[in-house]
């Protein structure tokens, strides 16, 4: 099944963005597919990126906060223009999957609004592994590619409102 949108998104940046991809490697096979889909979109847009791996989806918002706070302590750290969150939450026999899915999404949304961050949420929430594989595969639904596109589009919007710092490198 192909994604409904056939044409890749195009973006217009004053300066090519630098992105932090935060991936949860709870399911390695899914993580590999998701990372490939997101990287393909970012490469096509000319964005640079770094990848940070965390244990699970619940840890993704905290990792983004760590990246933000690191700017307070490292005089030459490169600022990220946006973030792509990748992971998978698959329904189990208890309510744990619901808690993980809800709280990770809530955490990302809260960060986005509180700090005006461009975050693409590519955390899959699926009933089973087959659904997750279909959503992770860039030749099928490519939800991680869509998350990368969402992040890039939000960076464009921040640029439109002049919410991006003129200097992307901080020196004190």
Backbone as a ProteinNet text record, in pm:
[ID]
protein_1_A
[PRIMARY]
XXXXXXXXXXXXXXXXXXXXXXXXXXXXXXXXXXXXXXXXXXXXXXXXXXXXXXXXXXXXXXXXXXXXXXXXXXXXXXXXXXXXXXXXXXXXXXXXXXXXXXXXXXXXXXXXXXXXXXXXXXXXXXXXXXXXXXXXXXXXXXXXXXXXXXXXXXXXXXXXXXXXXXXXXXXX
[TERTIARY]
84.6	0	88.8	69.7	145.2	78.6	157.6	104.4	21.9	-80.6	-170.3	-99	-3.7	69.2	184.6	185.1	287.9	409.8	390.1	499.2	572.1	703.8	777.9	760.9	757.8	745.6	872.6	857.5	974.2	975.1	1093	1109.2	1197.8	1180	1258.5	1316.1	1446.6	1512.6	1614.5	1623.6	1728	1863.9	1870	1988.9	1941.8	2014.6	1973.2	1966.2	1859.4	1840.6	1927.6	1949.1	2021.9	1921.5	1904.2	1797.9	1857.3	1790.6	1822.4	1713.2	1751.8	1661.3	1679.4	1571.9	1576.6	1498.5	1569.9	1505.6	1505	1390.7	1378.8	1404.6	1501.4	1540.8	1481.6	1358.7	1296	1276.9	1241.9	1228.9	1329.3	1442.7	1549.8	1506.6	1430.3	1390.6	1304	1212.7	1130	1213	1303	1387.6	1472.2	1525	1604.6	1521.6	1399.1	1310.7	1273.5	1241.5	1203.3	1318	1435.5	1551.4	1579.6	1567.7	1589.8	1489.4	1362.7	1260.1	1282.9	1318.1	1341.8	1467	1574.7	1699	1681.1	1602.8	1578.8	1516	1416.3	1349.6	1446.1	1520.3	1613	1724.7	1775.9	1879.5	1826.1	1704.6	1644.2	1627.7	1600.1	1582.1	1715.5	1825.7	1956.1	1984.9	1906.9	1926.1	2040.1	2110.8	2207.3	2136.4	2190	2123.5	2220.6	2181.1	2249	2142.9	2185.9	2094.3	2131.7	2032.2	2049	1955.2	2007.6	1928.3	1894.3	1766.3	1716.9	1650.8	1631.3	1576.1	1434.3	1345.5	1206.1	1140.4	1015.6	942.4	924	909.2	892	1014.6	1129	1252.3	1279.1	1203.5	1228.7	1211.5	1100.1	1089.1	1201.9	1242.6	1351.7	1480.7	1507.8	1630	1630	1514.2	1504.9	1532.2	1480.9	1509.5	1659.1	1723.4	1867.8	1941.8	1899	1963.6	1945.7	1828	1803.7	1890.3	1891.6	1966.5	2116.8	2163.4	2306.5	2358.2	2269.7	2310.1	2352.9	2300.1	2337.5	2477.7	2529.2	2655	2770.1	2741.4	2845.1	2852	2961.1	2974	2975.8	3006.8	3015.8	2925	2827.6	2735.5	2650.8	2632.2	2547.2	2400.3	2324.4	2180.6	2104.9	2006.1	1919	1802.5	1769.8	1656.7	1526.4	1534.9	1415.6	1451.2	1347.2	1362.1	1264.5	1311.7	1225.2	1227.7	1109.3	1094.6	1050.9	1129.4	1098.5	1092.5	992	977.5	851.3	827.1	707.4	652.4	521.7	450.4	347.1	360.9	270.9	184	56.8	-42.4	-1.3	-15.8	15.1	-106.4	-82.9	-191	-235.3	-164.3	-199.9	-220.8	-236.2	-253.8	-120.9	-11.2	119.2	137.2	97.1	113.6	36.5	-80.5	-161.3	-92.3	-35.5	35	157.5	235.9	356.9	321	221.9	183.2	130.3	42.5	-18.1	84.9	165.4	260.1	375.3	420.2	526.6	472.8	351.9	291.6	264.9	215.2	189.6	319.8	424.5	554	607	595.7	642.7	560.6	429	343	371.6	391.6	423	554.3	655.3	783.3	767.9	693.4	672.2	608.3	509	438.8	516	575.3	645.6	769.7	845.2	972.2	970.6	854.8	841.8	937.3	935.1	1021.6	949.6	1024.7	972.9	998.2	892.9	905.7	814.6	870.9	792.3	776.9	653.2	626.2	608.2	708.7	704.6	696.8	637.8	621.3	496.6	517.3	406.4	330.3	199.6	116.3	27.6	57.2	-6	-62.6	-156.4	-215.5	-124.3	-40	46.2	169.7	261.4	389.6	370.5	275.4	252.8	210	122	82	203.1	285.6	403.7	500.3	521.4	611.8	561.2	430.1	373.3	391.8	376.5	389.5	535	626.2	767.8	837.8	792.8	858.9	840.8	951.3	942.8	881.4	872.4	806.6	656.9	612.3	469.2	414.1	380	319.3	420.4	540.4	651.6	615.8	564.7	525.6	646	763.9	882.2	924.3	908.8	934	836.3	710.1	610.9	645.5	699.4	740.9	855.8	949.7	1060.5	1007.4	911.5	851.4	777.8	708.6	637.7	736.8	847.3	950.8	1003.3	1034.6	1087.9	985.7	860.2	756.4	742.8	750.6	742.5	863.2	979	1096.7	1070.3	1009.6	973.4	879.8	783.8	689.6	762.6	852.5	932.3	1014.1	1069.9	1147.2	1057.8	935.1	840	812.1	802.5	777	905	1020.1	1150.5	1179.3	1147.1	1171.3	1299.7	1374.2	1501.9	1613.4	1708.4	1818.8	1901.7	1957	2040.6	2167.4	2219.1	2337	2292.9	2336.9	2301.7	2408.4	2523	2628.9	2635.6	2645.6	2649.9	2793.5	2837	2970.3	2956	3006.8	2994.7	3127.7
-118.2	0	124.1	209.8	334	443.3	535.2	652.5	732.3	801.8	874.4	986.5	1050.3	1159.2	1100.6	1123.7	1065.6	1155.2	1286.7	1380	1407.6	1402.8	1440.7	1590.2	1623.7	1763.9	1839.1	1967.4	2051	2162	2204.9	2300.8	2415.6	2530.6	2648.8	2702.6	2687.4	2730.4	2838.7	2937.2	3038.1	2972.4	2886.4	2808.5	2664.6	2571.3	2431.2	2392.8	2326.6	2296.2	2180.8	2182.9	2076.4	2010.1	1880.6	1806	1702.5	1682.6	1570.5	1466.1	1348.9	1234.3	1158.4	1144.1	1066.4	938.9	828	700.2	607.8	543.4	439.4	305.8	232.8	107	-12.6	-0.8	-113.4	-231.1	-201.1	-302.1	-265.9	-337.4	-300.7	-301.2	-403.1	-409.6	-290.3	-251.6	-134.4	-6.9	1.3	120.4	141	33.4	44.8	101.5	51.1	100.8	247.5	280.1	417.3	514.7	478.2	565	586.9	482.2	492.9	589.3	578.1	666.1	811.7	838.1	976.5	1032.9	955.4	1003.3	1035.3	954.4	978.1	1114.8	1149.1	1279.1	1392	1377.1	1482.6	1501.4	1392	1402.1	1476	1442.2	1506.6	1656.5	1696.3	1838.3	1910.1	1835.6	1896.6	1926.5	1870.9	1893.6	1807.2	1859.1	1776.1	1721.4	1613.4	1553.2	1469.3	1449.7	1357.6	1261.1	1143.1	1041.4	1010.7	1013.4	978.1	861.4	757.1	637.9	633.2	608.5	595.9	458.2	412	277.2	257.6	355.3	338.9	472.4	467.4	588.3	686.4	636.4	726.2	813.5	769.3	844.7	952.3	953.3	1048.5	1193.9	1230.9	1371.7	1415.4	1328.7	1364.4	1387.8	1306.2	1323.1	1457.3	1500.2	1630.5	1742.8	1728.3	1827.9	1830.5	1715.2	1711.3	1788.8	1770.9	1842.6	1993.1	2035.1	2178	2230.6	2158.6	2202.3	2201.4	2115.5	2109.3	2242	2319.1	2451	2544	2519.8	2601.5	2569.8	2453	2405.7	2393.6	2391.3	2370.9	2494.8	2565.9	2695.4	2686.3	2572.8	2563.8	2456.4	2413.9	2310.7	2366.8	2287	2329.2	2315.7	2417.7	2421.4	2336.4	2264	2188.3	2277.4	2273.4	2350.7	2273.7	2141.8	2060	1920.7	1846.6	1713.1	1617.8	1495.5	1389.8	1276.5	1242.6	1136.7	1008.6	901.7	773.9	663.2	580.4	466.7	390.7	284	203.5	153.4	165.8	113.7	16.4	-109.7	-213.6	-264.6	-276.4	-320	-453.2	-456.8	-579.4	-626.2	-707.9	-764.5	-678.1	-568.9	-479.3	-338.6	-242.5	-102.9	-30.6	-99.4	-34.4	38.7	-22.4	40.3	171.6	176.8	299.6	410.9	373.5	471.8	525.2	435.3	476.2	565.3	524.3	602.3	739.8	743.1	869.9	962.9	911.6	997.7	1044.5	961.9	1008.5	1117	1099	1201.4	1329.5	1315.7	1432.6	1507.2	1432.1	1494.4	1571.2	1513	1582.1	1706.8	1696.4	1811.8	1923.6	1886.1	1986	2057.7	1983.4	2045.3	2138.1	2093.2	2172.9	2307	2304	2427.5	2512.5	2451	2527.2	2597.1	2527.4	2582.1	2621.5	2618.7	2651	2566.7	2435.4	2342.9	2284.9	2262.7	2192.7	2043.4	1970	1826.9	1748.3	1652.2	1558.2	1430.5	1394.8	1276.1	1154.4	1068.6	944.9	822.5	837.9	722.7	647.7	527.5	444.5	386.3	383.6	318.3	220.3	92.4	-9.1	-124	-193.7	-310.3	-432.7	-438.9	-556.4	-520.6	-613.3	-591	-569.5	-640.3	-622.6	-479.5	-423.8	-283.9	-191.7	-218	-134.5	-143.6	-262.6	-279.6	-203.9	-208.5	-135.9	14.5	65	208	253.7	163.8	198.7	195.5	112.1	90.2	211.3	266.3	385.8	356.8	230.6	197.1	174.9	182.8	164.8	294.5	297.3	418.1	523	483.3	574.5	684	645.6	743.6	819.2	758.3	831.1	938.5	910.4	1013.2	1129.1	1096.4	1200.4	1282.1	1217.9	1290.3	1385.6	1340.8	1428	1545.7	1520.5	1629.3	1727	1675.5	1763.3	1852.3	1793.7	1871.4	1982.3	1948	2046.1	2155.8	2117.5	2218.9	2313.6	2259.7	2345.4	2438.4	2393.3	2481.7	2595.4	2564.7	2669.8	2772.6	2724	2814.6	2899.8	2838	2915.8	3021.6	2985.1	3078.8	3194	3162.9	3265.7	3366.3	3316.9	3404.4	3454.4	3426.6	3470.1	3418.4	3292	3227.9	3145.2	3148.1	3077.5	3176	3138.1	3230.4	3255.8	3374.8	3408.4	3322.8	3294.3	3208.8	3070.5	2969.9	2833.9	2770.7	2837.2	2792.7	2891.3	2840.7	2928.6	2941.5	3062.3	3084.5	3189.2	3158.9	3253.6	3313
0	0	0	-95.4	-105.4	-24.5	23	89.9	-10.4	38	-50.6	-125.3	-63.9	-127.2	-206.2	-335.9	-422	-437.4	-441.7	-462.4	-331.5	-333.1	-212	-184.7	-58.9	-19.7	-59	-91	-116.5	-12.1	22.4	130.2	84.9	149.3	118.8	249.7	266.2	389	358.6	449.4	437.8	461.1	561.5	593.1	610.9	553.2	565.4	713.3	754.6	897.1	946.3	1076.3	1146.1	1241.3	1227	1294.6	1389.3	1501.6	1589.9	1573.4	1526.9	1520.3	1651	1726.5	1849.6	1823.5	1824.5	1792.5	1913.2	1932.8	2034.4	1964.5	2013.3	1950	2022.6	2065.4	2134.3	2038.7	1913.9	1807.6	1699.6	1694.9	1601.9	1455.5	1413.9	1273.1	1234.1	1320.5	1293.6	1297.9	1393.5	1406.4	1281.5	1225.2	1102.7	987.6	972.1	866.5	889.3	1013.4	1044.1	1019.7	1064.7	1046.8	898.7	820.3	676.2	613.2	651	595	630.5	755.4	798.7	732.5	728.7	667.5	519.7	450.5	308	285.6	365.7	354.1	389	499.2	540.7	438.7	383.5	279.9	157.2	116.5	-0.8	21.9	145.6	178.7	201	203.3	225.8	371.3	461.7	605.1	656.9	755.2	826.8	949.7	1004.3	1119.7	1200.4	1323.5	1413.6	1465.3	1503.3	1555.1	1699.1	1785	1925.1	1954.1	2012.9	2042.5	2190.5	2218.6	2355.6	2370	2494.3	2513.5	2461.3	2482.7	2442.1	2415.8	2372.3	2333.9	2449.4	2570.2	2684.4	2709.4	2668.2	2691.9	2586.5	2478.1	2369.9	2415.2	2480	2522.7	2616.5	2708.3	2799.4	2722.1	2622.1	2542.9	2470	2423.5	2356.9	2457	2578.9	2682.7	2712.4	2717.8	2741.7	2632.5	2507.3	2396.8	2412.3	2456.1	2479.8	2593.8	2704.4	2822.4	2797.7	2708.6	2679.4	2625.8	2562.9	2512.8	2626.3	2746.9	2862.9	2915	2882.3	2940.4	2842.4	2714.8	2614.5	2525.2	2535.8	2468.7	2316.1	2261.4	2115.6	2056.6	2131	2081.2	1967.7	1865.7	1754.3	1794.2	1768.4	1798.8	1695.7	1741.6	1650.8	1610.7	1484	1434.2	1450.1	1461.1	1475.8	1524	1552.6	1611.3	1543.5	1520	1468.1	1569.9	1620	1719.4	1649.2	1665.4	1601.4	1705.1	1694.9	1784.5	1747.9	1819	1794.5	1927.2	1940.3	2056.3	2002.1	2038.7	1988	2102.3	2072	2171.3	2233.8	2364.5	2437.2	2515.3	2614	2692.7	2809.1	2835.5	2945.6	2889.8	2976.1	2933.6	2913.3	2930	2920.8	2788	2677.6	2545.9	2537.9	2597.5	2595.6	2674.6	2787.2	2870	2795.8	2738.2	2666.5	2547.3	2469.2	2351.1	2390.7	2488.7	2531	2592.4	2682.2	2753.4	2664.8	2572	2482.5	2389.2	2338.1	2251.3	2330.8	2451.7	2536.4	2564.3	2594.7	2622.1	2502	2383.7	2263.6	2235.2	2251.2	2226.6	2326.3	2451.3	2553.9	2522.8	2481.8	2445.5	2325.5	2228.4	2108.7	2142.5	2228.1	2262.3	2362.6	2461.4	2565.2	2511.4	2426.6	2380.1	2232	2169.3	2026.3	1942.2	1965.9	1893.1	1772.4	1668.3	1550.5	1572.6	1603.8	1632.6	1539.3	1470.9	1392	1472.2	1501.8	1583.2	1493.7	1492.7	1415.3	1503.9	1621.9	1710.5	1666.3	1617.8	1570.5	1689	1679	1780	1704.9	1719.5	1635.7	1718.7	1656.9	1721.5	1715.2	1610.5	1595.1	1512.9	1506	1437.7	1287.5	1225.8	1082.3	1049.4	1131	1111.1	1125.4	1224.3	1247.4	1129	1076.7	962.7	840.5	815.1	702.2	718.3	839.9	865.2	866.7	899.9	908.4	772.8	683.5	554.8	463.1	413.4	329	192.7	154.3	28.1	47.4	171.1	199.9	259	385.9	444	487.7	522.2	552.8	653.2	767.3	868.7	925.1	924.4	972.6	872.4	744.8	644	659.3	691	714.5	838.5	940.5	1061.4	1029	947.1	906.4	824.9	736.5	659.8	750.8	851.1	945.1	1019.7	1063.1	1131.1	1039.8	916.4	821.9	792.3	779.3	753.9	872.9	994.6	1112.7	1121.5	1075.2	1069.3	971.6	857	762.2	826	903.3	969.4	1073.1	1149.3	1244.9	1171.5	1057.9	976.5	931.4	890.9	847.1	959	1082.8	1196.4	1262.2	1200.8	1249.9	1390.3	1411	1540.4	1542.7	1435.1	1432.2	1463.5	1545.4	1575.6	1450.3	1442.4	1327.8	1326.1	1444.1	1456.5	1498.5	1425	1459.7	1548.4	1557.4	1646.7	1761.3	1880.2	1995.9	2043.1	2065.5	2122.6	2232	2349.3	2460.7	2493.4
[MASK]
++++++++++++++++++++++++++++++++++++++++++++++++++++++++++++++++++++++++++++++++++++++++++++++++++++++++++++++++++++++++++++++++++++++++++++++++++++++++++++++++++++++++++++

